[in-house]
Amino acid sequence: MRYGLLVVLICLAIAGDLGVYIAMHNDSFESFDPLRPATLLPIVANRFCEHYPQVCDGLRDLADKLAAPYREHPPTRESD
């Protein structure tokens, strides 16, 4: 059963790739720019770069809140 599903998934992937290849066969590659792909990747990358500092600040604040109880009361050494 496992191998059957694997074969079906591979066949679907090959059929999808062939479909895209056949559909784009006559399209020219002049407008193709590998540095700016026509996908959501550039949008996601820009949003990630915009929100990265905010996320880092939030994580630092969370780490400070979690570590605060341990910083306020340092362990003391009691002599007997």
Phi and psi in degrees as a GROMACS rama.xvg file:
@    title "Ramachandran Plot"
@    xaxis  label "Phi"
@    yaxis  label "Psi"
@TYPE xy
-61.0209  -46.4411  ARG-2
-69.7955  -32.0248  TYR-3
-62.874  -44.5098  GLY-4
-64.6991  -38.0475  LEU-5
-63.825  -42.903  LEU-6
-64.5126  -41.6819  VAL-7
-63.0443  -43.7524  VAL-8
-64.3402  -39.861  LEU-9
-65.9298  -42.1152  ILE-10
-63.3862  -40.7729  CYS-11
-64.0404  -40.0296  LEU-12
-64.8045  -43.2601  ALA-13
-65.0524  -42.3859  ILE-14
-63.7767  -40.6933  ALA-15
-63.2762  -44.6365  GLY-16
-63.3926  -43.1387  ASP-17
-64.8534  -38.3289  LEU-18
-62.0109  -43.4532  GLY-19
-66.0157  -40.6164  VAL-20
-62.9789  -43.7957  TYR-21
-68.904  -39.7376  ILE-22
-67.5816  -32.0881  ALA-23
-103.006  14.2293  MET-24
-62.1249  -40.0636  HIS-25
-90.7697  -4.29935  ASN-26
-72.1552  143.806  ASP-27
-84.6558  154.668  SER-28
-98.999  13.2371  PHE-29
-66.2398  -34.5438  GLU-30
-85.9858  -0.46577  SER-31
-75.339  124.968  PHE-32
-124.541  107.758  ASP-33
-67.6559  -19.1016  PRO-34
-83.321  -15.3524  LEU-35
-134.02  80.2335  ARG-36
-69.6609  151.639  PRO-37
-87.9399  60.0371  ALA-38
-134.023  -175.033  THR-39
-80.6987  -5.80416  LEU-40
-57.2326  -46.5053  LEU-41
-62.8324  -36.1161  PRO-42
-65.8424  -45.0064  ILE-43
-64.7224  -40.6688  VAL-44
-64.4257  -41.3099  ALA-45
-64.8023  -42.6508  ASN-46
-64.735  -38.8176  ARG-47
-62.4822  -43.6062  PHE-48
-65.6567  -32.9561  CYS-49
-70.9544  -40.5326  GLU-50
-94.7741  -7.38212  HIS-51
-58.7932  -47.8771  TYR-52
-62.4424  -36.3407  PRO-53
-65.7907  -40.9637  GLN-54
-66.0101  -41.3529  VAL-55
-62.7677  -42.3301  CYS-56
-63.7534  -41.4077  ASP-57
-63.2913  -40.0764  GLY-58
-68.4442  -37.2023  LEU-59
-63.9856  -42.4015  ARG-60
-62.5888  -42.1258  ASP-61
-63.6108  -42.224  LEU-62
-64.7461  -38.8633  ALA-63
-64.6918  -40.7953  ASP-64
-66.3502  -37.9211  LYS-65
-73.1487  -31.8043  LEU-66
-90.499  -10.5572  ALA-67
-58.2113  -44.4346  ALA-68
-61.1418  -30.438  PRO-69
-79.7844  -24.7043  TYR-70
-81.0432  -30.984  ARG-71
-70.1377  -36.6455  GLU-72
-119.115  82.3688  HIS-73
-66.7996  147.583  PRO-74
-65.1986  135.536  PRO-75
-108.259  152.522  THR-76
-101.999  119.702  ARG-77
-96.7581  130.556  GLU-78
-93.8581  141.415  SER-79
